[in-house]
Amino acid sequence: MKRLLLPLLVLLAAAACSPKTAPAGSGSRAGKAASDIVILYDNDVHCAVDGYAEMAALKAETLQKTPYVALVSAGDFVQGGSLGAASKGGYIIDIMNAVGYDFVTLGNHEFDYAIPRMVELMNTLTATAVCCNLIDLKTDRRMYRPYAIKDFGGTKVAFVGGATPYSFNSSTPAYFQDDKGNYVYSLSADNYYDNFQNFVDDARQQGADYVIALTHLGDDISYDPINSQTLAANTRGIDAIIDGHSHSLVPARTLKNKEGKDVLYTQTGAHFENIGVLTISPEGKLSTRLVSVKDYAKKDPRVQAVIEQKKQAYAALGARKIGHSEMMLPAKDENGDWLVRKYETSLGDLCADAFRVTLGTDIAMLGGGSIRKDLPEGDIRYDDIFNVFPFGNTTCTATLSGQQILDALEFGVGAWPTDFGGFLHVSGLTYEFDPSVESPVVYDVNKAFVRIDAGPRRVFNVRVLDPETGNYEPIDPKREYTVGGTTYLLRDAGDGYELLKGLGHDTGTADVDQLEKYIVEVLKGEIRISQYGASQQRVRQK
């Protein structure tokens, strides 16, 4: 969930006019099918269920023009909104089954309800899950088919699936480990390209005329070293990449593969802003375009009925009023870019305060990636705070030394200015950082914390609130402090915080319930401009 492209591309995508084309990765060629093959696709829907009826309608409309239609998703569909969180993904799977998907790959957030639940959901999903790089090390077997081939009137199209190898940290690391902290699942980070190439080659040997990489990698080369662009550059035989993860809006882009041949690349943005349409013509030309869901006037009534039924099942809980806010507290800026992954925000302050105060700790720390949506102005309902904290994390407390806190803060700004879900919002503590200093953080292959090298640090002037005087005093590296947060950060090493792994003690109370308690009991139901109208300058950049 990363930065979107420029608003200009939004207009280009919404227009959904003439398709852009690129030659196939192994050479443009005539197919056997007598009419167009059309692949409808989405990525990073994140529980934005109101687009599924449009997707089903577009599928039906397309079938009137050609019998060769498939529907695929590039991942991150079961998490990101209250409907997903309330049902642990079950409502979303029911809706997708009603639409009639053919193939999906796994996004990093498909793991957010833990792997046993993911397995249940994928078993319930009527579509075929493809993922070539998820391996159960206990059995040394792949958990899902690496690829699937669909025959369209004699033309065979293979879909090779791939999840981001950084799902370990962008989901919950503990989900991939045993009770001793040993990894019992692999995402093949050490041989990603060779592994993917193996199954592209195998699909070709099985008669695939075209190979579509259905991936959840993203195109953010500054943050994820293994990404869709490097996948193209390190493989051959892929005709097109339907991608997700970075929420990029890419109607069509041409990448170069290992042999210098063109690979067509596309993403739809996120949250069902658009539906992707990939067309393979009888002459062998590949093209992609995006259809704006907002501007598409048709809905499938059967699918819409399923959506409404799921909304009604959730409505009583979601509509409950818990308070009122005098202003909107933002998670993103006006362009849709994440604020909470790079800057202190008033919403981050509110959430961190909720943990510190209700848990009774000295300080609180919260990664910006745990905050998923703006908190609106006006009446605040349970659905609103559920959308802020949709993961179902529980809160916990830990006792950390001042030095451990200093190291955590250093890790939190190690990626700056790149958006990072582990950028820390704090309460009971202030700090400054200097991004001109080269980060001393050392990472492992999964982008998790290894150590901090000797030398200058980015973080300085760290101060902790003295509750008796109300003053902030310099942190003592040798002193112990109580810290409040989520199990994701303080126990499960989320976002790569290996230095905090196993240190938290689970309270058993959900983060969303802790936020509700703070708003209702401490703020007396009123979020006021005087306290949260702007960030409180707890995190300052030099």
RODO-2510 file (C-alpha; in nm, 4 decimals, decimal comma):
residues 542
     n   res          X          Y          Z
     1     m     0,0000     0,0000     0,0000
     2     k     0,2117     0,2595    -0,1302
     3     r     0,2252     0,5769    -0,3264
     4     l    -0,0166     0,6257    -0,6179
     5     l     0,0984     0,7721    -0,9474
     6     l     0,0210     1,1252    -1,0560
     7     p    -0,3421     1,2386    -1,0795
     8     l    -0,2916     1,2785    -1,4548
     9     l    -0,2815     0,9019    -1,4862
    10     v    -0,6106     0,8800    -1,3005
    11     l    -0,7737     1,0810    -1,5761
    12     l    -0,6088     0,8684    -1,8408
    13     a    -0,7281     0,5507    -1,6748
    14     a    -1,0792     0,6753    -1,6106
    15     a    -1,1187     0,7611    -1,9752
    16     a    -1,0711     0,3929    -2,0601
    17     c    -1,0376     0,4851    -2,4241
    18     s    -0,8095     0,3349    -2,6870
    19     p    -0,6049     0,0458    -2,5510
    20     k    -0,2260     0,0547    -2,5401
    21     t    -0,0419    -0,2400    -2,6868
    22     a     0,2898    -0,4133    -2,6478
    23     p     0,4329    -0,7175    -2,8250
    24     a     0,4244    -1,0461    -2,6382
    25     g     0,7287    -1,1466    -2,4367
    26     s     0,8153    -1,4376    -2,6631
    27     g     0,7163    -1,2648    -2,9842
    28     s     0,3801    -1,1460    -3,1158
    29     r     0,1977    -1,4254    -3,2941
    30     a    -0,1429    -1,5258    -3,4222
    31     g    -0,3528    -1,7341    -3,1859
    32     k    -0,5860    -2,0253    -3,2507
    33     a    -0,8891    -1,8621    -3,0893
    34     a    -1,1306    -1,7149    -3,3430
    35     s    -1,2056    -1,4048    -3,1320
    36     d    -1,0485    -1,1930    -2,8612
    37     i    -0,9380    -1,3460    -2,5327
    38     v    -1,0213    -1,1023    -2,2527
    39     i    -0,8759    -1,1141    -1,9012
    40     l    -1,0560    -0,8913    -1,6506
    41     y    -0,8438    -0,8138    -1,3468
    42     d    -0,8235    -0,6281    -1,0196
    43     n    -0,5604    -0,5728    -0,7498
    44     d    -0,5584    -0,4394    -0,3942
    45     v    -0,9360    -0,4220    -0,3606
    46     h    -0,8963    -0,4253     0,0200
    47     c    -1,2635    -0,4969     0,0897
    48     a    -1,3981    -0,2197    -0,1382
    49     v    -1,6861    -0,4507    -0,2163
    50     d    -1,8961    -0,2005    -0,4086
    51     g    -1,6906    -0,2731    -0,7218
    52     y    -1,7733    -0,6426    -0,7424
    53     a    -2,1194    -0,5943    -0,8947
    54     e    -1,9601    -0,3816    -1,1680
    55     m    -1,6947    -0,6460    -1,2256
    56     a    -1,9633    -0,9125    -1,2707
    57     a    -2,1604    -0,6881    -1,5063
    58     l    -1,8520    -0,6159    -1,7162
    59     k    -1,7821    -0,9869    -1,7336
    60     a    -2,1357    -1,0531    -1,8611
    61     e    -2,1110    -0,7688    -2,1106
    62     t    -1,7776    -0,8969    -2,2399
    63     l    -1,9140    -1,2494    -2,2797
    64     q    -2,1668    -1,1096    -2,5267
    65     k    -1,8744    -1,0124    -2,7513
    66     t    -1,6427    -1,3103    -2,7039
    67     p    -1,6775    -1,6492    -2,5338
    68     y    -1,3193    -1,6286    -2,4101
    69     v    -1,3234    -1,4395    -2,0802
    70     a    -1,1401    -1,4984    -1,7525
    71     l    -1,1490    -1,3030    -1,4288
    72     v    -0,8400    -1,2755    -1,2039
    73     s    -0,7185    -1,0919    -0,8952
    74     a    -0,3605    -0,9916    -0,8143
    75     g    -0,4158    -1,0121    -0,4388
    76     d    -0,5030    -0,8187    -0,1224
    77     f    -0,8770    -0,8759    -0,1319
    78     v    -0,9747    -1,0183     0,2109
    79     q    -0,8353    -0,7380     0,4300
    80     g    -0,8579    -0,3604     0,4507
    81     g    -1,2136    -0,2835     0,5601
    82     s    -1,4651    -0,3661     0,8263
    83     l    -1,6480    -0,6310     0,6217
    84     g    -1,3270    -0,8243     0,5883
    85     a    -1,2135    -0,7814     0,9470
    86     a    -1,5525    -0,8651     1,0986
    87     s    -1,5691    -1,1950     0,9084
    88     k    -1,1936    -1,2611     0,8903
    89     g    -1,2282    -1,2505     0,5132
    90     g    -1,5303    -1,4781     0,4871
    91     y    -1,7733    -1,2171     0,3570
    92     i    -1,5284    -1,1185     0,0840
    93     i    -1,4823    -1,4769    -0,0332
    94     d    -1,8600    -1,5223    -0,0524
    95     i    -1,8884    -1,2133    -0,2726
    96     m    -1,6000    -1,3181    -0,4978
    97     n    -1,7574    -1,6603    -0,5419
    98     a    -2,0775    -1,4907    -0,6530
    99     v    -1,8822    -1,2912    -0,9120
   100     g    -1,7074    -1,6004    -1,0477
   101     y    -1,3309    -1,5449    -1,0399
   102     d    -1,1088    -1,7918    -1,2222
   103     f    -0,7651    -1,7298    -1,0690
   104     v    -0,6168    -1,5313    -0,7815
   105     t    -0,2713    -1,4902    -0,6374
   106     l    -0,1876    -1,4163    -0,2754
   107     g    -0,1273    -1,0633    -0,1549
   108     n     0,0677    -1,0043     0,1637
   109     h    -0,2580    -0,9174     0,3410
   110     e    -0,4143    -1,2534     0,2606
   111     f    -0,1964    -1,3733     0,5508
   112     d    -0,3335    -1,1194     0,7998
   113     y    -0,5757    -1,3561     0,9701
   114     a    -0,2963    -1,6169     1,0081
   115     i    -0,2101    -1,9003     0,7728
   116     p    -0,4689    -2,1541     0,8961
   117     r    -0,7430    -1,9004     0,8253
   118     m    -0,5902    -1,8176     0,4862
   119     v    -0,5999    -2,1877     0,3992
   120     e    -0,9665    -2,2023     0,5007
   121     l    -1,0472    -1,9012     0,2844
   122     m    -0,8603    -2,0315    -0,0194
   123     n    -1,0351    -2,3691     0,0190
   124     t    -1,3697    -2,1895     0,0223
   125     l    -1,2844    -1,9737    -0,2780
   126     t    -1,4073    -2,1316    -0,6015
   127     a    -1,1285    -1,9634    -0,7990
   128     t    -0,7906    -2,1364    -0,8280
   129     a    -0,5159    -1,9823    -0,6154
   130     v    -0,1777    -1,9723    -0,7916
   131     c     0,1438    -1,8928    -0,6067
   132     c     0,4780    -2,0411    -0,7063
   133     n     0,6849    -1,9202    -0,4121
   134     l     0,4980    -2,0128    -0,0904
   135     i     0,6522    -2,3293     0,0532
   136     d     0,5625    -2,5164     0,3710
   137     l     0,9049    -2,6077     0,5076
   138     k     0,7531    -2,8673     0,7394
   139     t     0,6534    -3,0765     0,4390
   140     d     0,8856    -2,9165     0,1806
   141     r     0,5866    -2,8701    -0,0501
   142     r     0,4313    -2,5731    -0,2240
   143     m     0,1048    -2,4757    -0,0643
   144     y    -0,0611    -2,3762    -0,3925
   145     r    -0,0349    -2,4534    -0,7588
   146     p     0,2480    -2,2480    -0,9099
   147     y     0,0493    -2,1913    -1,2279
   148     a    -0,2689    -2,2869    -1,4080
   149     i    -0,3436    -2,3068    -1,7789
   150     k    -0,6793    -2,2108    -1,9301
   151     d    -0,7735    -2,3134    -2,2829
   152     f    -0,9544    -2,0474    -2,4867
   153     g    -1,0704    -2,2124    -2,8076
   154     g    -0,7389    -2,3858    -2,8619
   155     t    -0,5211    -2,1008    -2,7391
   156     k    -0,3685    -2,1822    -2,4012
   157     v    -0,2934    -1,9062    -2,1520
   158     a    -0,0919    -1,9805    -1,8380
   159     f    -0,1228    -1,7769    -1,5190
   160     v     0,1882    -1,8023    -1,3015
   161     g     0,1284    -1,6652    -0,9516
   162     g     0,3750    -1,4974    -0,7201
   163     a     0,3462    -1,3270    -0,3797
   164     t     0,5872    -1,0649    -0,2534
   165     p     0,8664    -1,2319    -0,0551
   166     y     0,8370    -0,9445     0,1916
   167     s     0,5011    -1,0719     0,3153
   168     f     0,6909    -1,1920     0,6224
   169     n     0,7179    -0,8362     0,7478
   170     s     0,4271    -0,6587     0,5813
   171     s     0,1932    -0,9146     0,7349
   172     t     0,2791    -1,0697     1,0750
   173     p     0,6161    -1,2501     1,0950
   174     a     0,5005    -1,4800     1,3753
   175     y     0,2438    -1,6345     1,1400
   176     f     0,5314    -1,7818     0,9379
   177     q     0,7183    -1,9171     1,2412
   178     d     0,6860    -2,1982     1,4932
   179     d     0,6635    -2,1392     1,8672
   180     k     1,0439    -2,1248     1,8862
   181     g     1,0687    -1,8472     1,6306
   182     n     1,1971    -2,0648     1,3481
   183     y     1,0566    -1,9933     1,0033
   184     v     0,8431    -2,2861     0,8892
   185     y     0,7298    -2,1225     0,5648
   186     s     0,9404    -1,9817     0,2831
   187     l     0,8579    -1,7202     0,0211
   188     s     1,1693    -1,8002    -0,1824
   189     a     1,3403    -1,4637    -0,1442
   190     d     1,6798    -1,6240    -0,2034
   191     n     1,5924    -1,7680    -0,5458
   192     y     1,2830    -1,5756    -0,6488
   193     y     1,3650    -1,5223    -1,0166
   194     d     1,5032    -1,8719    -1,0840
   195     n     1,2001    -2,0217    -0,9113
   196     f     0,9595    -1,8110    -1,1161
   197     q     1,1488    -1,8866    -1,4384
   198     n     1,1231    -2,2581    -1,3692
   199     f     0,7451    -2,2451    -1,3762
   200     v     0,7286    -2,0129    -1,6765
   201     d     0,9372    -2,2679    -1,8631
   202     d     0,7232    -2,5540    -1,7353
   203     a     0,4049    -2,3798    -1,8484
   204     r     0,5547    -2,3337    -2,1944
   205     q     0,6474    -2,7003    -2,2073
   206     q     0,2882    -2,7842    -2,1166
   207     g     0,1728    -2,6010    -2,4280
   208     a     0,1035    -2,2481    -2,3062
   209     d     0,0851    -2,0049    -2,5960
   210     y     0,0930    -1,7065    -2,3603
   211     v     0,2205    -1,6643    -2,0058
   212     i     0,0668    -1,4063    -1,7746
   213     a     0,2476    -1,3380    -1,4473
   214     l    -0,0212    -1,2774    -1,1859
   215     t     0,1838    -1,1178    -0,9119
   216     h     0,1669    -0,9181    -0,5926
   217     l     0,5094    -0,7522    -0,6078
   218     g     0,4583    -0,3827    -0,6806
   219     d     0,6739    -0,1509    -0,8879
   220     d     0,8360     0,0396    -0,6006
   221     i     1,2009    -0,0355    -0,6782
   222     s     1,3243     0,2045    -0,4083
   223     y     1,1696    -0,0018    -0,1291
   224     d     1,1190    -0,3597    -0,2485
   225     p     1,4333    -0,4957    -0,4207
   226     i     1,2325    -0,7882    -0,5576
   227     n     0,9572    -0,6199    -0,7583
   228     s     0,7720    -0,6510    -1,0861
   229     q     1,0346    -0,4597    -1,2819
   230     t     1,3193    -0,6792    -1,1620
   231     l     1,1042    -0,9880    -1,2225
   232     a     1,0695    -0,8892    -1,5873
   233     a     1,4385    -0,8058    -1,6175
   234     n     1,5505    -1,1380    -1,4711
   235     t     1,3208    -1,3743    -1,6616
   236     r     1,2190    -1,4612    -2,0148
   237     g     0,8976    -1,5941    -2,1668
   238     i     0,6505    -1,3774    -1,9729
   239     d     0,4116    -1,1925    -2,2036
   240     a     0,2418    -0,9693    -1,9479
   241     i     0,2482    -0,8940    -1,5764
   242     i    -0,0781    -0,8214    -1,3950
   243     d     0,0499    -0,6824    -1,0676
   244     g    -0,0526    -0,5423    -0,7300
   245     h     0,0906    -0,4366    -0,3928
   246     s     0,2128    -0,0823    -0,4672
   247     h    -0,1366     0,0510    -0,5534
   248     s     0,0113     0,2034    -0,8685
   249     l    -0,2132     0,3250    -1,1465
   250     v    -0,0643     0,1817    -1,4655
   251     p    -0,2970     0,1426    -1,7648
   252     a    -0,0047    -0,0008    -1,9628
   253     r     0,3708     0,0066    -1,9401
   254     t     0,6385    -0,1735    -2,1389
   255     l     0,9166    -0,3490    -1,9493
   256     k     1,2149    -0,5327    -2,0922
   257     n     1,2848    -0,8943    -2,0106
   258     k     1,6175    -1,0736    -1,9771
   259     e     1,6449    -1,1061    -2,3557
   260     g     1,5488    -0,7448    -2,4247
   261     k     1,1966    -0,8359    -2,5367
   262     d     0,8884    -0,6397    -2,4347
   263     v     0,6700    -0,7377    -2,1410
   264     l     0,3342    -0,5643    -2,0968
   265     y     0,2819    -0,4412    -1,7396
   266     t    -0,0313    -0,3112    -1,5659
   267     q    -0,1947    -0,2286    -1,2312
   268     t    -0,5399    -0,0851    -1,1615
   269     g    -0,4619     0,1386    -0,8615
   270     a    -0,6517     0,0159    -0,5554
   271     h    -0,9898    -0,0071    -0,3801
   272     f    -1,1741    -0,0880    -0,7053
   273     e    -1,1098     0,2502    -0,8614
   274     n    -1,0720     0,0651    -1,1900
   275     i    -1,1185    -0,2736    -1,3529
   276     g    -0,8401    -0,3890    -1,5802
   277     v    -0,9030    -0,5352    -1,9243
   278     l    -0,6244    -0,7320    -2,0926
   279     t    -0,7039    -0,8390    -2,4489
   280     i    -0,5238    -1,0959    -2,6627
   281     s    -0,6365    -1,0545    -3,0211
   282     p    -0,6653    -1,3439    -3,2703
   283     e    -0,3590    -1,1904    -3,4389
   284     g    -0,1573    -1,2279    -3,1205
   285     k    -0,1458    -0,8670    -3,0013
   286     l    -0,1718    -0,7917    -2,6288
   287     s    -0,3285    -0,4714    -2,4994
   288     t    -0,4549    -0,3362    -2,1696
   289     r    -0,6944    -0,0638    -2,0610
   290     l    -0,8633     0,0414    -1,7405
   291     v    -1,2360     0,0919    -1,6919
   292     s    -1,3363     0,3400    -1,4218
   293     v    -1,5744     0,1679    -1,1800
   294     k    -1,7283     0,5026    -1,0862
   295     d    -1,8152     0,5745    -1,4482
   296     y    -1,9324     0,2243    -1,5368
   297     a    -2,3093     0,2352    -1,5060
   298     k    -2,3936    -0,1350    -1,4870
   299     k    -2,4237    -0,3622    -1,1829
   300     d    -2,4973    -0,7313    -1,1687
   301     p    -2,8156    -0,7541    -0,9565
   302     r    -2,7390    -1,1005    -0,8227
   303     v    -2,3937    -1,0003    -0,6993
   304     q    -2,5272    -0,6710    -0,5659
   305     a    -2,7813    -0,8660    -0,3602
   306     v    -2,5019    -1,0707    -0,2033
   307     i    -2,3095    -0,7522    -0,1222
   308     e    -2,6138    -0,5952     0,0430
   309     q    -2,6773    -0,9103     0,2444
   310     k    -2,3215    -0,8989     0,3816
   311     k    -2,3525    -0,5296     0,4610
   312     q    -2,6739    -0,5914     0,6497
   313     a    -2,5071    -0,8645     0,8526
   314     y    -2,2442    -0,6126     0,9598
   315     a    -2,4620    -0,2992     0,9830
   316     a    -2,5755    -0,3231     1,3448
   317     l    -2,2201    -0,3307     1,4756
   318     g    -2,0775    -0,0796     1,2317
   319     a    -2,3469     0,1854     1,2755
   320     r    -2,3085     0,2200     1,6514
   321     k    -2,2104     0,5777     1,7415
   322     i    -1,9188     0,6108     1,9805
   323     g    -1,8335     0,9805     1,9661
   324     h    -1,7866     1,2982     1,7656
   325     s    -1,4883     1,4704     1,6077
   326     e    -1,4585     1,8425     1,5450
   327     m    -1,2330     1,7780     1,2440
   328     m    -1,1120     1,5092     1,0094
   329     l    -0,7951     1,3302     1,1219
   330     p    -0,6012     1,2236     0,8107
   331     a    -0,4126     0,9075     0,7277
   332     k    -0,3485     1,0262     0,3701
   333     d    -0,2978     1,3614     0,2022
   334     e    -0,5252     1,5182    -0,0580
   335     n    -0,3488     1,3254    -0,3363
   336     g    -0,4119     0,9916    -0,1687
   337     d    -0,0516     0,9455    -0,0546
   338     w     0,0086     0,7986     0,2898
   339     l     0,0994     1,0532     0,5552
   340     v     0,1174     0,8070     0,8437
   341     r     0,4026     0,6116     0,6837
   342     k     0,6364     0,9096     0,6757
   343     y     0,5162     1,1891     0,9042
   344     e     0,3647     1,2394     1,2453
   345     t    -0,0089     1,3042     1,2139
   346     s    -0,2873     1,4022     1,4487
   347     l    -0,4470     1,0620     1,3860
   348     g    -0,1244     0,8875     1,4794
   349     d    -0,1064     1,0976     1,7955
   350     l    -0,4637     1,0020     1,8860
   351     c    -0,4004     0,6299     1,8366
   352     a    -0,0719     0,6314     2,0261
   353     d    -0,2320     0,8287     2,3104
   354     a    -0,5130     0,5735     2,3241
   355     f    -0,2638     0,2934     2,3823
   356     r    -0,0497     0,4772     2,6372
   357     v    -0,3377     0,6084     2,8437
   358     t    -0,5639     0,3034     2,8456
   359     l    -0,2754     0,0617     2,8987
   360     g    -0,1145     0,2817     3,1646
   361     t     0,2362     0,2684     3,0177
   362     d     0,5179     0,5237     3,0147
   363     i     0,5121     0,5535     2,6392
   364     a     0,3372     0,4008     2,3367
   365     m     0,4666     0,3214     1,9891
   366     l     0,2622     0,2444     1,6789
   367     g     0,3707     0,1797     1,3203
   368     g     0,1992     0,3983     1,0626
   369     g     0,1130     0,0941     0,8521
   370     s    -0,1341    -0,0148     1,1204
   371     i    -0,3423     0,2979     1,0505
   372     r    -0,5477     0,2377     0,7385
   373     k    -0,7989     0,5179     0,6938
   374     d    -0,8829     0,8783     0,7830
   375     l    -1,1071     0,9360     1,0827
   376     p    -1,3902     1,1568     0,9537
   377     e    -1,5248     1,4819     1,0897
   378     g    -1,8607     1,4644     1,2649
   379     d    -2,0203     1,1643     1,4302
   380     i    -1,7779     0,8758     1,4791
   381     r    -1,9241     0,5298     1,4474
   382     y    -1,7705     0,1942     1,5238
   383     d    -1,7264     0,1337     1,1526
   384     d    -1,5043     0,4436     1,1319
   385     i    -1,2578     0,3265     1,3944
   386     f    -1,2760    -0,0286     1,2575
   387     n    -1,1562     0,1107     0,9261
   388     v    -0,8681     0,2837     1,1053
   389     f    -0,7657    -0,0476     1,2685
   390     p    -0,8960    -0,3262     1,0392
   391     f    -0,6351    -0,5931     1,1158
   392     g    -0,7795    -0,7308     1,4385
   393     n    -0,4522    -0,6836     1,6279
   394     t    -0,4616    -0,7044     2,0042
   395     t    -0,2808    -0,4603     2,2292
   396     c     0,0094    -0,5518     2,4500
   397     t     0,2632    -0,4064     2,6877
   398     a     0,6381    -0,4535     2,7083
   399     t     0,9236    -0,3447     2,9300
   400     l     1,2059    -0,2050     2,7180
   401     s     1,5372    -0,0448     2,8019
   402     g     1,6020     0,3068     2,6821
   403     q     1,8567     0,1622     2,4402
   404     q     1,6008    -0,0757     2,2880
   405     i     1,3663     0,2186     2,2370
   406     l     1,6457     0,4201     2,0729
   407     d     1,7212     0,1298     1,8393
   408     a     1,3525     0,0896     1,7507
   409     l     1,3225     0,4596     1,6692
   410     e     1,6347     0,4341     1,4501
   411     f     1,4881     0,1400     1,2610
   412     g     1,1626     0,3322     1,2182
   413     v     1,3296     0,6095     1,0170
   414     g     1,5873     0,3867     0,8475
   415     a     1,3916     0,3789     0,5212
   416     w     1,2977     0,7493     0,5233
   417     p     1,1998     0,9198     0,2891
   418     t     1,0504     0,6007     0,1461
   419     d     0,7061     0,5214     0,2830
   420     f     0,7430     0,2623     0,5595
   421     g     0,4680     0,0932     0,7573
   422     g     0,7027     0,0796     1,0546
   423     f     0,7449     0,4570     1,0810
   424     l     0,6691     0,5100     1,4502
   425     h     0,3995     0,7323     1,5950
   426     v     0,4586     0,7862     1,9646
   427     s     0,2976     0,9030     2,2866
   428     g     0,4810     1,0029     2,6039
   429     l     0,7949     1,0517     2,3987
   430     t     0,9413     1,2963     2,1466
   431     y     1,2316     1,2581     1,9068
   432     e     1,4091     1,4267     1,6176
   433     f     1,5792     1,2716     1,3178
   434     d     1,8198     1,3872     1,0492
   435     p     1,7575     1,2163     0,7120
   436     s     2,0831     1,3582     0,5729
   437     v     2,2681     1,1043     0,7908
   438     e     2,3163     0,7714     0,6153
   439     s     2,1072     0,5129     0,7961
   440     p     2,3206     0,2754     1,0068
   441     v     2,0485     0,0073     1,0084
   442     v     2,1481    -0,3325     0,8689
   443     y     1,8704    -0,5526     0,7252
   444     d     1,8465    -0,9215     0,6383
   445     v     1,7156    -1,0639     0,3099
   446     n     1,3578    -1,0227     0,4353
   447     k     1,4198    -0,6554     0,5210
   448     a     1,4093    -0,7311     0,8920
   449     f     1,6317    -0,5710     1,1555
   450     v     1,9750    -0,7266     1,2053
   451     r     2,1755    -0,4593     1,3873
   452     i     2,2713    -0,0946     1,3902
   453     d     2,6272    -0,0248     1,2843
   454     a     2,8520     0,2002     1,4870
   455     g     2,8716     0,5646     1,3855
   456     p     2,6299     0,8567     1,3457
   457     r     2,2594     0,7899     1,3889
   458     r     1,9611     0,9630     1,2366
   459     v     1,7638     0,9828     1,5619
   460     f     1,8626     1,2289     1,8336
   461     n     1,7184     1,4361     2,1189
   462     v     1,4864     1,1622     2,2428
   463     r     1,2857     1,2701     2,5460
   464     v     1,0364     1,0866     2,7672
   465     l     0,7420     1,2444     2,9474
   466     d     0,7712     1,2775     3,3250
   467     p     0,4069     1,2365     3,4359
   468     e     0,4703     1,4118     3,7665
   469     t     0,6169     1,7329     3,6247
   470     g     0,4659     1,7222     3,2760
   471     n     0,8129     1,7852     3,1329
   472     y     1,0000     1,5768     2,8779
   473     e     1,3370     1,4537     3,0060
   474     p     1,6256     1,2964     2,8081
   475     i     1,5852     0,9219     2,7677
   476     d     1,8131     0,7054     2,9819
   477     p     1,9517     0,4187     2,7697
   478     k     1,9979     0,2028     3,0809
   479     r     1,6605     0,2658     3,2400
   480     e     1,3589     0,0439     3,1786
   481     y     1,0338     0,1912     3,0465
   482     t     0,6908     0,0386     3,0001
   483     v     0,5679     0,0553     2,6427
   484     g     0,2197     0,0061     2,5014
   485     g     0,1361    -0,0956     2,1463
   486     t     0,0091    -0,3866     1,9417
   487     t     0,1142    -0,7486     1,9363
   488     y     0,2064    -0,6903     1,5715
   489     l     0,4877    -0,4545     1,6718
   490     l     0,5871    -0,5474     2,0260
   491     r     0,5563    -0,9273     2,0091
   492     d     0,5386    -1,0467     1,6489
   493     a     0,8161    -0,8307     1,4982
   494     g     0,5846    -0,6743     1,2404
   495     d     0,7461    -0,4557     0,9718
   496     g     1,0789    -0,6227     1,0472
   497     y     1,1162    -0,5148     1,4129
   498     e     1,3109    -0,8272     1,5098
   499     l     1,4701    -0,6383     1,8003
   500     l     1,1266    -0,6307     1,9681
   501     k     1,0293    -0,9878     1,8927
   502     g     0,8637    -1,1720     2,1788
   503     l     0,8905    -0,8828     2,4242
   504     g     0,5220    -0,7904     2,4437
   505     h     0,2610    -0,9351     2,6770
   506     d    -0,0766    -0,9683     2,5037
   507     t    -0,3664    -0,7955     2,6824
   508     g    -0,6234    -0,9845     2,4767
   509     t    -0,8015    -0,6562     2,3951
   510     a    -0,8345    -0,5547     2,0300
   511     d    -0,6669    -0,2327     1,9200
   512     v    -0,9981    -0,0987     1,7919
   513     d    -1,1607    -0,1571     2,1304
   514     q    -0,8754     0,0241     2,3039
   515     l    -0,9279     0,3199     2,0710
   516     e    -1,3011     0,3154     2,1424
   517     k    -1,2339     0,3116     2,5178
   518     y    -1,0066     0,6147     2,4899
   519     i    -1,2566     0,8152     2,2852
   520     v    -1,5556     0,7247     2,5030
   521     e    -1,4079     0,7164     2,8532
   522     v    -1,1094     0,9504     2,8411
   523     l    -1,2151     1,2053     2,5791
   524     k    -1,5807     1,1758     2,6845
   525     g    -1,6823     1,1149     2,3271
   526     e    -1,5379     1,4426     2,1918
   527     i    -1,2254     1,4646     1,9746
   528     r    -1,1476     1,8360     1,9901
   529     i    -0,9481     2,0656     1,7654
   530     s    -0,7680     2,2037     2,0690
   531     q    -0,6047     1,8641     2,1287
   532     y    -0,5942     1,6889     1,7922
   533     g    -0,6469     1,9642     1,5372
   534     a    -0,2838     1,9239     1,4279
   535     s     0,0085     1,6965     1,5042
   536     q     0,1714     1,7711     1,8381
   537     q     0,5290     1,7922     1,7063
   538     r     0,6436     1,4767     1,8801
   539     v     0,8457     1,3735     1,5735
   540     r     1,0583     1,6434     1,4167
   541     q     1,2724     1,6277     1,1077
   542     k     1,5951     1,8285     1,1046
***
